[in-house]
């Protein structure tokens, strides 16, 4: 079974010039916490115990300075001198806002994409980056515009998986520096803009008209060939004799005097 990796860590903190004050406040917080942990006294003092749920890491700071990370569980937190921040390290599914991108052949398309990522260094992602989620989205959108801008529309449609891998390879180093790992990027849809749809529809209509004209012209050529062949056949002596005999038979059926010129 796969278990959550341990991020438990305690950092040595330097001595503070306000050591006496900090020690006094810590002692007060400890006393209040001990009182708050008694079942009948939480109404007077804060309960010092806090829970870090599974799938999260707790970052504990003392007087504003980070000093340790804790794994899921129940922990005593000094309500006066310490604060506990919970960082979600589960894989997140982030929908990238739809954006219009220009291809190499100057065609605008709308792209829907999804980013799969998770935090691997809670300290860096929390204290070294102001908004790691926004940073990832902005970096992904910018890289996507750059890569698709080097491809034609047809190439972009045919190589969506390749484009996604290229985007991931480019933003992965920056993500690592932010304490994040990119699991994958998915290009869900390439949507044509309204202008492009009208252009493609007009081109398709013109193509159908052209194809119908070609078919009509071929039919006329075939008909002309058949007429030429029939004319050649009917101009032979044997064909002329047959036509003469057919004419004689038709004349014999009618009444009246007939004058026949023999060839």
C-alpha positions as CSV (number, residue, x, y, z in Angstrom):
1,X,0.0,0.0,0.0
2,X,1.2,3.5,-0.8
3,X,1.4,5.7,2.2
4,X,1.9,9.5,2.5
5,X,5.7,10.4,2.6
6,X,6.9,11.9,5.8
7,X,7.8,15.6,5.8
8,X,8.4,15.8,9.5
9,X,11.3,18.2,10.1
10,X,12.5,20.5,12.9
11,X,14.7,23.5,12.1
12,X,17.1,25.0,14.6
13,X,16.1,28.6,15.3
14,X,18.7,31.2,16.2
15,X,18.6,32.9,19.6
16,X,16.4,36.0,19.6
17,X,17.2,39.3,21.2
18,X,13.8,39.2,22.7
19,X,14.5,35.9,24.4
20,X,13.0,36.8,27.8
21,X,9.8,38.1,26.3
22,X,9.4,35.2,24.0
23,X,10.1,32.8,26.9
24,X,7.5,34.5,29.1
25,X,4.8,34.4,26.3
26,X,5.6,30.8,25.6
27,X,5.1,30.0,29.2
28,X,1.8,31.8,29.3
29,X,0.7,30.0,26.2
30,X,1.8,26.6,27.6
31,X,-0.1,27.3,30.8
32,X,-3.3,28.3,29.0
33,X,-2.9,25.3,26.7
34,X,-2.7,22.9,29.7
35,X,-5.8,24.5,31.2
36,X,-7.6,24.4,27.9
37,X,-6.9,20.7,27.5
38,X,-8.9,20.0,30.6
39,X,-12.4,19.0,29.5
40,X,-14.2,21.3,31.9
41,X,-12.1,24.4,31.1
42,X,-12.2,25.0,27.3
43,X,-14.7,27.8,27.9
44,X,-11.9,29.8,29.6
45,X,-8.9,28.8,27.5
46,X,-8.2,27.7,23.9
47,X,-7.9,24.0,23.2
48,X,-4.2,23.6,22.3
49,X,-4.6,20.5,20.2
50,X,-5.0,20.7,16.5
51,X,-5.4,18.0,13.9
52,X,-3.4,17.8,10.6
53,X,-5.6,15.6,8.3
54,X,-4.3,12.9,6.0
55,X,-3.1,14.3,2.7
56,X,-1.8,17.4,4.4
57,X,1.4,18.6,6.1
58,X,1.5,21.0,9.0
59,X,3.9,23.9,9.1
60,X,4.5,25.3,12.6
61,X,5.9,28.8,13.1
62,X,6.9,30.3,16.4
63,X,6.6,34.1,16.7
64,X,6.3,34.3,13.0
65,X,9.4,32.1,12.2
66,X,9.0,28.7,10.7
67,X,10.7,26.0,12.8
68,X,9.1,22.6,12.1
69,X,6.9,20.5,9.8
70,X,4.6,17.8,11.1
71,X,2.9,14.8,9.5
72,X,-0.9,14.0,9.8
73,X,-1.9,13.6,13.4
74,X,-2.8,15.4,16.6
75,X,-0.4,18.1,17.9
76,X,-0.1,20.5,20.8
77,X,0.2,24.0,19.5
78,X,1.1,26.9,21.8
79,X,-1.8,29.3,21.3
80,X,0.2,32.4,22.2
81,X,3.6,31.8,20.4
82,X,2.8,29.2,17.7
83,X,0.7,29.0,14.6
84,X,-0.1,25.9,12.5
85,X,-0.6,26.1,8.8
86,X,-2.0,23.1,6.8
87,X,-0.7,22.5,3.3
88,X,-2.5,20.2,1.0
89,X,-0.1,17.9,-0.8
90,X,-2.6,15.8,-2.8
91,X,-2.6,15.9,-6.6
92,X,-4.7,18.8,-7.8
93,X,-6.7,19.1,-11.0
94,X,-6.4,22.7,-12.2
95,X,-8.5,23.9,-15.2
96,X,-6.5,26.4,-17.2
97,X,-8.6,29.4,-18.3
98,X,-9.6,29.2,-22.0
99,X,-7.3,31.4,-24.1
100,X,-7.0,32.4,-27.7
101,X,-3.7,31.4,-29.3
102,X,-2.3,32.3,-32.7
103,X,-0.7,29.5,-34.8
104,X,2.3,29.8,-37.1
105,X,-0.1,30.4,-40.1
106,X,-1.8,33.2,-38.2
107,X,-5.0,31.3,-37.3
108,X,-6.6,32.0,-34.0
109,X,-7.8,29.0,-31.9
110,X,-9.3,28.7,-28.4
111,X,-7.6,26.2,-26.2
112,X,-9.1,24.4,-23.1
113,X,-6.5,22.6,-21.0
114,X,-6.0,20.9,-17.6
115,X,-3.0,20.9,-15.3
116,X,-2.2,18.1,-12.8
117,X,0.2,19.0,-10.1
118,X,1.0,18.6,-6.4
119,X,3.2,20.2,-3.7
120,X,6.4,18.3,-3.0
121,X,8.2,20.9,-0.8
122,X,5.6,22.5,1.5
123,X,8.1,24.9,3.0
124,X,9.1,26.4,-0.4
125,X,5.6,26.4,-1.8
126,X,4.3,28.3,1.2
127,X,7.0,30.6,2.3
128,X,9.0,31.2,-0.9
129,X,6.2,31.8,-3.5
130,X,3.4,34.3,-2.9
131,X,0.8,32.3,-4.9
132,X,2.1,29.0,-6.3
133,X,-1.2,28.1,-8.0
134,X,-1.4,31.4,-9.9
135,X,2.3,31.2,-10.8
136,X,1.8,27.7,-12.4
137,X,-1.3,28.8,-14.4
138,X,0.4,31.9,-15.7
139,X,3.6,30.0,-16.6
140,X,1.5,27.3,-18.4
141,X,-0.5,29.7,-20.4
142,X,2.5,31.7,-21.5
143,X,4.4,28.5,-22.5
144,X,1.4,27.2,-24.4
145,X,1.2,30.4,-26.5
146,X,4.9,30.1,-27.4
147,X,4.8,26.5,-28.4
148,X,1.6,26.6,-30.5
149,X,2.9,29.7,-32.1
150,X,5.6,27.7,-33.7
151,X,3.2,25.2,-35.3
152,X,0.6,25.5,-38.1
153,X,-3.1,24.8,-37.3
154,X,-3.0,21.3,-38.8
155,X,0.2,20.4,-36.9
156,X,-1.3,21.7,-33.6
157,X,-4.5,19.6,-34.1
158,X,-2.5,16.4,-35.0
159,X,0.1,16.7,-32.2
160,X,-1.7,17.7,-29.1
161,X,0.0,15.1,-26.9
162,X,3.4,16.2,-28.1
163,X,2.6,19.8,-27.4
164,X,1.5,18.9,-23.9
165,X,4.7,17.1,-23.2
166,X,6.8,20.0,-24.5
167,X,4.9,22.4,-22.2
168,X,5.5,20.1,-19.2
169,X,9.2,19.8,-20.0
170,X,9.6,23.6,-20.1
171,X,7.7,24.5,-16.9
172,X,8.9,21.5,-14.9
173,X,12.2,23.1,-13.7
174,X,10.4,26.3,-12.6
175,X,7.8,24.2,-10.8
176,X,10.5,22.3,-8.9
177,X,12.0,25.6,-7.8
178,X,8.6,26.5,-6.4
179,X,8.3,23.2,-4.5
180,X,5.9,21.7,-7.0
181,X,5.8,18.7,-9.3
182,X,3.9,18.7,-12.6
183,X,2.3,15.3,-13.1
184,X,0.8,15.9,-16.6
185,X,-0.8,18.5,-18.8
186,X,-3.9,17.7,-21.0
187,X,-5.0,19.7,-24.0
188,X,-8.7,18.9,-24.0
189,X,-10.1,21.0,-26.9
190,X,-8.9,23.2,-29.7
191,X,-11.9,25.3,-30.6
192,X,-12.1,27.4,-33.8
193,X,-13.1,31.0,-33.4
194,X,-16.3,32.3,-35.0
195,X,-14.3,34.0,-37.8
196,X,-12.4,30.9,-38.5
197,X,-15.5,28.8,-38.6
198,X,-17.1,31.1,-41.1
199,X,-13.9,31.0,-43.3
200,X,-13.7,27.2,-43.2
201,X,-17.5,26.9,-44.0
202,X,-17.0,29.3,-47.0
203,X,-14.0,27.3,-48.2
204,X,-15.9,24.1,-47.9
205,X,-18.8,25.5,-49.9
206,X,-16.4,26.7,-52.6
207,X,-14.7,23.3,-52.7
208,X,-18.1,21.6,-53.1
209,X,-19.1,24.0,-55.9
210,X,-15.7,23.3,-57.7
211,X,-16.1,19.6,-57.3
212,X,-19.7,19.7,-58.8
213,X,-18.4,21.7,-61.8
214,X,-15.6,19.2,-62.4
215,X,-18.1,16.4,-62.3
216,X,-20.4,18.2,-64.7
217,X,-17.5,19.0,-67.1
218,X,-16.4,15.3,-67.0
219,X,-20.0,14.3,-67.8
220,X,-20.1,16.6,-70.8
221,X,-16.8,15.3,-72.1
222,X,-18.0,11.7,-71.7
223,X,-21.2,12.6,-73.6
224,X,-19.3,14.3,-76.4
225,X,-17.1,11.2,-76.7
226,X,-20.1,8.9,-76.9
227,X,-21.7,11.2,-79.6
228,X,-18.5,11.2,-81.6
229,X,-18.3,7.4,-81.4
230,X,-21.9,7.1,-82.5
231,X,-21.4,9.4,-85.4
232,X,-18.3,7.5,-86.5
233,X,-20.3,4.3,-86.4
234,X,-23.3,5.7,-88.3
235,X,-21.1,7.0,-91.1
236,X,-19.9,3.6,-92.2
237,X,-21.4,2.0,-95.4
238,X,-23.1,-0.8,-93.5
239,X,-24.8,1.6,-91.1
240,X,-26.0,3.7,-94.1
241,X,-27.4,0.6,-95.8
242,X,-29.3,-0.3,-92.6
243,X,-30.7,3.2,-92.2
244,X,-31.8,3.1,-95.9
245,X,-33.6,-0.2,-95.4
246,X,-35.3,1.1,-92.2
247,X,-36.5,4.1,-94.2
248,X,-37.9,1.9,-97.0
249,X,-39.8,-0.2,-94.5
250,X,-41.3,2.9,-92.9
251,X,-42.4,4.2,-96.4
252,X,-44.0,0.8,-97.3
253,X,-46.3,1.0,-94.3
254,X,-47.9,4.2,-95.5
255,X,-50.5,4.5,-98.3
256,X,-50.3,6.5,-101.4
257,X,-48.0,6.7,-104.4
258,X,-44.3,6.4,-103.7
259,X,-41.3,7.3,-105.7
260,X,-38.2,5.5,-104.6
261,X,-34.7,6.5,-105.8
262,X,-32.3,3.6,-105.7
263,X,-28.7,4.4,-105.0
